[in-house]
Amino acid sequence: MKRMIETLGTRNPASVHICTLFVKREKLQVDLDIEYAAFSIPNAFIVGYGLDYDQQGRHLKEVYSLKM
């Protein structure tokens, strides 16, 4: 994400904002200004709603946290 923001910045945009459905703040390795986050979640593996684990779970209509 940091690299993408830097690359977009080379095109002189008026502004760049980060929006995400989920954010795991404790897992962030670089300082990002995430302005819009629908859900702040703990460091858990999630599946469903397009997110998968080993090509499984993507089709689920809800988001689930896996116990590993």
Distance bins in CASP14 RR format, pairs under 12 A and 6 or more apart:
PFRMAT RR
TARGET T0000
AUTHOR 0000-0000-0000
RMODE 2
METHOD distances of the structure
MODEL  1
1 7 0 0 0 0 0 1 0 0 0 0 0
1 8 0 0 0 0 0 1 0 0 0 0 0
1 16 0 0 0 0 0 1 0 0 0 0 0
1 17 0 0 0 0 0 1 0 0 0 0 0
1 18 1 0 0 1 0 0 0 0 0 0 0
1 19 0 0 0 0 0 1 0 0 0 0 0
1 20 0 0 0 0 1 0 0 0 0 0 0
1 23 0 0 0 0 0 1 0 0 0 0 0
1 28 0 0 0 0 1 0 0 0 0 0 0
1 29 0 0 0 0 0 1 0 0 0 0 0
1 30 1 0 0 1 0 0 0 0 0 0 0
1 31 0 0 0 0 0 1 0 0 0 0 0
1 32 1 0 1 0 0 0 0 0 0 0 0
1 33 0 0 0 0 0 1 0 0 0 0 0
1 34 0 0 0 0 1 0 0 0 0 0 0
2 8 0 0 0 0 0 1 0 0 0 0 0
2 9 0 0 0 0 0 1 0 0 0 0 0
2 16 0 0 0 0 0 1 0 0 0 0 0
2 18 0 0 0 0 0 1 0 0 0 0 0
2 28 0 0 0 0 1 0 0 0 0 0 0
2 29 0 0 0 0 1 0 0 0 0 0 0
2 30 1 0 1 0 0 0 0 0 0 0 0
2 31 0 0 0 0 1 0 0 0 0 0 0
2 32 1 0 0 1 0 0 0 0 0 0 0
2 33 0 0 0 0 0 1 0 0 0 0 0
2 34 0 0 0 0 0 1 0 0 0 0 0
3 9 0 0 0 0 0 1 0 0 0 0 0
3 10 0 0 0 0 0 1 0 0 0 0 0
3 30 0 0 0 0 1 0 0 0 0 0 0
3 32 0 0 0 0 0 1 0 0 0 0 0
4 10 0 0 0 0 0 1 0 0 0 0 0
4 11 0 0 0 0 0 1 0 0 0 0 0
4 16 0 0 0 0 1 0 0 0 0 0 0
4 18 0 0 0 0 1 0 0 0 0 0 0
4 30 0 0 0 0 0 1 0 0 0 0 0
4 32 0 0 0 0 0 1 0 0 0 0 0
5 11 0 0 0 0 0 1 0 0 0 0 0
5 13 0 0 0 0 1 0 0 0 0 0 0
5 15 0 0 0 0 0 1 0 0 0 0 0
5 16 1 0 1 0 0 0 0 0 0 0 0
5 17 0 0 0 0 1 0 0 0 0 0 0
5 18 1 0 0 1 0 0 0 0 0 0 0
5 30 0 0 0 0 1 0 0 0 0 0 0
5 31 0 0 0 0 0 1 0 0 0 0 0
5 32 1 0 0 1 0 0 0 0 0 0 0
5 33 0 0 0 0 1 0 0 0 0 0 0
5 34 0 0 0 0 0 1 0 0 0 0 0
5 35 0 0 0 0 0 1 0 0 0 0 0
6 13 0 0 0 0 0 1 0 0 0 0 0
6 16 0 0 0 0 1 0 0 0 0 0 0
6 30 0 0 0 0 0 1 0 0 0 0 0
6 32 0 0 0 0 0 1 0 0 0 0 0
7 13 0 0 0 0 0 1 0 0 0 0 0
7 16 0 0 0 0 0 1 0 0 0 0 0
8 14 0 0 0 0 0 1 0 0 0 0 0
8 15 0 0 0 0 0 1 0 0 0 0 0
8 16 1 0 1 0 0 0 0 0 0 0 0
8 17 0 0 0 0 0 1 0 0 0 0 0
8 18 0 0 0 0 0 1 0 0 0 0 0
9 15 0 0 0 0 1 0 0 0 0 0 0
9 16 1 0 0 1 0 0 0 0 0 0 0
10 16 0 0 0 0 0 1 0 0 0 0 0
15 33 0 0 0 0 0 1 0 0 0 0 0
15 35 0 0 0 0 0 1 0 0 0 0 0
16 32 0 0 0 0 0 1 0 0 0 0 0
16 33 0 0 0 0 1 0 0 0 0 0 0
16 34 0 0 0 0 0 1 0 0 0 0 0
16 35 0 0 0 0 1 0 0 0 0 0 0
17 32 0 0 0 0 0 1 0 0 0 0 0
17 33 0 0 0 0 1 0 0 0 0 0 0
17 34 0 0 0 0 1 0 0 0 0 0 0
17 35 1 0 1 0 0 0 0 0 0 0 0
17 36 1 0 0 1 0 0 0 0 0 0 0
17 37 0 0 0 0 0 1 0 0 0 0 0
18 28 0 0 0 0 0 1 0 0 0 0 0
18 30 0 0 0 0 0 1 0 0 0 0 0
18 31 0 0 0 0 0 1 0 0 0 0 0
18 32 1 0 0 1 0 0 0 0 0 0 0
18 33 1 0 0 1 0 0 0 0 0 0 0
18 34 1 0 1 0 0 0 0 0 0 0 0
18 35 1 0 1 0 0 0 0 0 0 0 0
18 36 1 0 0 1 0 0 0 0 0 0 0
18 37 0 0 0 0 1 0 0 0 0 0 0
19 32 0 0 0 0 0 1 0 0 0 0 0
19 33 0 0 0 0 0 1 0 0 0 0 0
19 34 1 0 0 1 0 0 0 0 0 0 0
19 35 1 0 0 1 0 0 0 0 0 0 0
19 36 1 1 0 0 0 0 0 0 0 0 0
19 37 1 0 0 1 0 0 0 0 0 0 0
19 38 0 0 0 0 1 0 0 0 0 0 0
20 28 0 0 0 0 0 1 0 0 0 0 0
20 32 0 0 0 0 1 0 0 0 0 0 0
20 33 0 0 0 0 0 1 0 0 0 0 0
20 34 1 0 0 1 0 0 0 0 0 0 0
20 35 0 0 0 0 1 0 0 0 0 0 0
20 36 1 0 0 1 0 0 0 0 0 0 0
20 37 1 0 1 0 0 0 0 0 0 0 0
20 38 1 0 0 1 0 0 0 0 0 0 0
20 39 0 0 0 0 1 0 0 0 0 0 0
20 40 0 0 0 0 1 0 0 0 0 0 0
20 41 0 0 0 0 0 1 0 0 0 0 0
21 34 0 0 0 0 0 1 0 0 0 0 0
21 36 0 0 0 0 1 0 0 0 0 0 0
21 37 1 0 0 1 0 0 0 0 0 0 0
21 38 1 0 1 0 0 0 0 0 0 0 0
21 39 1 0 0 1 0 0 0 0 0 0 0
21 40 0 0 0 0 0 1 0 0 0 0 0
21 41 0 0 0 0 1 0 0 0 0 0 0
21 46 0 0 0 0 0 1 0 0 0 0 0
21 48 0 0 0 0 0 1 0 0 0 0 0
21 49 0 0 0 0 1 0 0 0 0 0 0
21 50 0 0 0 0 0 1 0 0 0 0 0
21 51 0 0 0 0 1 0 0 0 0 0 0
21 63 0 0 0 0 1 0 0 0 0 0 0
22 34 0 0 0 0 0 1 0 0 0 0 0
22 36 0 0 0 0 0 1 0 0 0 0 0
22 37 1 0 0 1 0 0 0 0 0 0 0
22 38 1 0 0 1 0 0 0 0 0 0 0
22 39 1 0 1 0 0 0 0 0 0 0 0
22 40 1 0 0 1 0 0 0 0 0 0 0
22 41 1 0 1 0 0 0 0 0 0 0 0
22 42 0 0 0 0 0 1 0 0 0 0 0
22 43 0 0 0 0 0 1 0 0 0 0 0
22 44 0 0 0 0 0 1 0 0 0 0 0
22 45 0 0 0 0 0 1 0 0 0 0 0
22 46 1 0 0 1 0 0 0 0 0 0 0
22 47 0 0 0 0 0 1 0 0 0 0 0
22 48 0 0 0 0 0 1 0 0 0 0 0
22 49 0 0 0 0 1 0 0 0 0 0 0
22 50 0 0 0 0 0 1 0 0 0 0 0
22 51 0 0 0 0 1 0 0 0 0 0 0
22 63 1 0 0 1 0 0 0 0 0 0 0
22 65 0 0 0 0 0 1 0 0 0 0 0
23 32 0 0 0 0 1 0 0 0 0 0 0
23 33 0 0 0 0 0 1 0 0 0 0 0
23 34 1 0 1 0 0 0 0 0 0 0 0
23 35 0 0 0 0 0 1 0 0 0 0 0
23 36 0 0 0 0 1 0 0 0 0 0 0
23 37 1 0 1 0 0 0 0 0 0 0 0
23 38 0 0 0 0 1 0 0 0 0 0 0
23 39 1 0 0 1 0 0 0 0 0 0 0
23 40 1 0 1 0 0 0 0 0 0 0 0
23 41 1 0 0 1 0 0 0 0 0 0 0
23 42 0 0 0 0 0 1 0 0 0 0 0
23 43 0 0 0 0 0 1 0 0 0 0 0
23 46 0 0 0 0 0 1 0 0 0 0 0
24 32 0 0 0 0 0 1 0 0 0 0 0
24 34 0 0 0 0 0 1 0 0 0 0 0
24 37 0 0 0 0 1 0 0 0 0 0 0
24 39 0 0 0 0 1 0 0 0 0 0 0
24 40 1 0 0 1 0 0 0 0 0 0 0
24 41 1 0 1 0 0 0 0 0 0 0 0
24 42 1 0 0 1 0 0 0 0 0 0 0
24 43 1 0 1 0 0 0 0 0 0 0 0
24 44 0 0 0 0 1 0 0 0 0 0 0
24 45 0 0 0 0 0 1 0 0 0 0 0
24 46 0 0 0 0 1 0 0 0 0 0 0
24 65 0 0 0 0 0 1 0 0 0 0 0
25 31 0 0 0 0 0 1 0 0 0 0 0
25 32 0 0 0 0 1 0 0 0 0 0 0
25 34 0 0 0 0 1 0 0 0 0 0 0
25 37 0 0 0 0 1 0 0 0 0 0 0
25 39 0 0 0 0 0 1 0 0 0 0 0
25 40 1 0 0 1 0 0 0 0 0 0 0
25 41 0 0 0 0 1 0 0 0 0 0 0
25 42 0 0 0 0 1 0 0 0 0 0 0
25 43 0 0 0 0 1 0 0 0 0 0 0
26 40 0 0 0 0 1 0 0 0 0 0 0
26 41 0 0 0 0 1 0 0 0 0 0 0
26 42 1 0 0 1 0 0 0 0 0 0 0
26 43 1 0 1 0 0 0 0 0 0 0 0
26 44 0 0 0 0 0 1 0 0 0 0 0
27 40 0 0 0 0 0 1 0 0 0 0 0
27 41 0 0 0 0 1 0 0 0 0 0 0
27 42 0 0 0 0 1 0 0 0 0 0 0
27 43 1 0 1 0 0 0 0 0 0 0 0
27 44 0 0 0 0 0 1 0 0 0 0 0
27 45 0 0 0 0 0 1 0 0 0 0 0
28 34 0 0 0 0 1 0 0 0 0 0 0
28 37 0 0 0 0 0 1 0 0 0 0 0
28 40 0 0 0 0 0 1 0 0 0 0 0
28 43 0 0 0 0 0 1 0 0 0 0 0
34 40 0 0 0 0 1 0 0 0 0 0 0
38 49 0 0 0 0 0 1 0 0 0 0 0
38 63 0 0 0 0 0 1 0 0 0 0 0
39 46 0 0 0 0 1 0 0 0 0 0 0
39 49 0 0 0 0 0 1 0 0 0 0 0
39 63 0 0 0 0 1 0 0 0 0 0 0
39 65 0 0 0 0 0 1 0 0 0 0 0
41 51 0 0 0 0 0 1 0 0 0 0 0
41 63 0 0 0 0 1 0 0 0 0 0 0
41 64 0 0 0 0 0 1 0 0 0 0 0
41 65 1 0 0 1 0 0 0 0 0 0 0
42 65 0 0 0 0 1 0 0 0 0 0 0
43 65 0 0 0 0 0 1 0 0 0 0 0
43 66 0 0 0 0 0 1 0 0 0 0 0
43 68 0 0 0 0 0 1 0 0 0 0 0
44 51 0 0 0 0 0 1 0 0 0 0 0
44 53 0 0 0 0 0 1 0 0 0 0 0
44 63 0 0 0 0 0 1 0 0 0 0 0
44 64 0 0 0 0 1 0 0 0 0 0 0
44 65 1 0 1 0 0 0 0 0 0 0 0
44 66 1 0 0 1 0 0 0 0 0 0 0
44 67 0 0 0 0 1 0 0 0 0 0 0
44 68 0 0 0 0 1 0 0 0 0 0 0
45 51 0 0 0 0 1 0 0 0 0 0 0
45 52 0 0 0 0 0 1 0 0 0 0 0
45 53 1 0 0 1 0 0 0 0 0 0 0
45 54 0 0 0 0 0 1 0 0 0 0 0
45 57 0 0 0 0 0 1 0 0 0 0 0
45 63 0 0 0 0 0 1 0 0 0 0 0
45 64 0 0 0 0 1 0 0 0 0 0 0
45 65 1 0 0 1 0 0 0 0 0 0 0
45 66 1 0 1 0 0 0 0 0 0 0 0
45 67 0 0 0 0 1 0 0 0 0 0 0
45 68 1 0 0 1 0 0 0 0 0 0 0
46 52 0 0 0 0 1 0 0 0 0 0 0
46 53 0 0 0 0 1 0 0 0 0 0 0
46 57 0 0 0 0 0 1 0 0 0 0 0
46 58 0 0 0 0 0 1 0 0 0 0 0
46 60 0 0 0 0 0 1 0 0 0 0 0
46 62 0 0 0 0 0 1 0 0 0 0 0
46 63 1 0 1 0 0 0 0 0 0 0 0
46 64 1 0 0 1 0 0 0 0 0 0 0
46 65 1 0 1 0 0 0 0 0 0 0 0
46 66 1 0 0 1 0 0 0 0 0 0 0
46 67 0 0 0 0 0 1 0 0 0 0 0
46 68 0 0 0 0 0 1 0 0 0 0 0
47 53 1 0 1 0 0 0 0 0 0 0 0
47 54 0 0 0 0 1 0 0 0 0 0 0
47 55 0 0 0 0 0 1 0 0 0 0 0
47 56 1 0 0 1 0 0 0 0 0 0 0
47 57 1 0 1 0 0 0 0 0 0 0 0
47 58 1 0 0 1 0 0 0 0 0 0 0
47 59 0 0 0 0 1 0 0 0 0 0 0
47 60 1 0 0 1 0 0 0 0 0 0 0
47 61 0 0 0 0 0 1 0 0 0 0 0
47 62 0 0 0 0 1 0 0 0 0 0 0
47 63 1 0 0 1 0 0 0 0 0 0 0
47 64 1 0 1 0 0 0 0 0 0 0 0
47 65 0 0 0 0 1 0 0 0 0 0 0
47 66 1 0 0 1 0 0 0 0 0 0 0
47 67 0 0 0 0 0 1 0 0 0 0 0
47 68 0 0 0 0 0 1 0 0 0 0 0
48 56 0 0 0 0 1 0 0 0 0 0 0
48 57 1 0 1 0 0 0 0 0 0 0 0
48 58 1 0 0 1 0 0 0 0 0 0 0
48 59 1 0 0 1 0 0 0 0 0 0 0
48 60 1 1 0 0 0 0 0 0 0 0 0
48 61 1 0 0 1 0 0 0 0 0 0 0
48 62 1 0 0 1 0 0 0 0 0 0 0
48 63 1 0 1 0 0 0 0 0 0 0 0
48 64 1 0 0 1 0 0 0 0 0 0 0
48 65 0 0 0 0 0 1 0 0 0 0 0
48 66 0 0 0 0 0 1 0 0 0 0 0
49 57 0 0 0 0 1 0 0 0 0 0 0
49 58 0 0 0 0 1 0 0 0 0 0 0
49 59 0 0 0 0 1 0 0 0 0 0 0
49 60 1 0 0 1 0 0 0 0 0 0 0
49 61 1 0 0 1 0 0 0 0 0 0 0
49 62 1 0 0 1 0 0 0 0 0 0 0
49 63 1 0 1 0 0 0 0 0 0 0 0
49 64 0 0 0 0 1 0 0 0 0 0 0
50 56 0 0 0 0 0 1 0 0 0 0 0
50 57 1 0 0 1 0 0 0 0 0 0 0
50 58 1 0 1 0 0 0 0 0 0 0 0
50 59 1 0 0 1 0 0 0 0 0 0 0
50 60 1 0 0 1 0 0 0 0 0 0 0
50 61 0 0 0 0 1 0 0 0 0 0 0
50 62 0 0 0 0 0 1 0 0 0 0 0
50 63 0 0 0 0 1 0 0 0 0 0 0
50 64 0 0 0 0 0 1 0 0 0 0 0
51 57 1 0 0 1 0 0 0 0 0 0 0
51 58 1 0 0 1 0 0 0 0 0 0 0
51 59 0 0 0 0 0 1 0 0 0 0 0
51 60 0 0 0 0 1 0 0 0 0 0 0
51 62 0 0 0 0 0 1 0 0 0 0 0
51 63 1 0 0 1 0 0 0 0 0 0 0
51 64 0 0 0 0 1 0 0 0 0 0 0
51 65 0 0 0 0 0 1 0 0 0 0 0
51 66 0 0 0 0 0 1 0 0 0 0 0
52 58 1 1 0 0 0 0 0 0 0 0 0
52 59 0 0 0 0 1 0 0 0 0 0 0
52 60 0 0 0 0 1 0 0 0 0 0 0
52 63 0 0 0 0 0 1 0 0 0 0 0
52 64 0 0 0 0 0 1 0 0 0 0 0
52 66 0 0 0 0 0 1 0 0 0 0 0
53 60 0 0 0 0 0 1 0 0 0 0 0
53 64 0 0 0 0 1 0 0 0 0 0 0
53 65 0 0 0 0 0 1 0 0 0 0 0
53 66 1 0 0 1 0 0 0 0 0 0 0
53 67 0 0 0 0 0 1 0 0 0 0 0
53 68 0 0 0 0 1 0 0 0 0 0 0
54 66 0 0 0 0 0 1 0 0 0 0 0
54 68 0 0 0 0 0 1 0 0 0 0 0
56 64 0 0 0 0 0 1 0 0 0 0 0
56 66 0 0 0 0 0 1 0 0 0 0 0
57 63 0 0 0 0 0 1 0 0 0 0 0
57 64 0 0 0 0 1 0 0 0 0 0 0
57 66 0 0 0 0 1 0 0 0 0 0 0
58 64 0 0 0 0 0 1 0 0 0 0 0
60 66 0 0 0 0 0 1 0 0 0 0 0
END
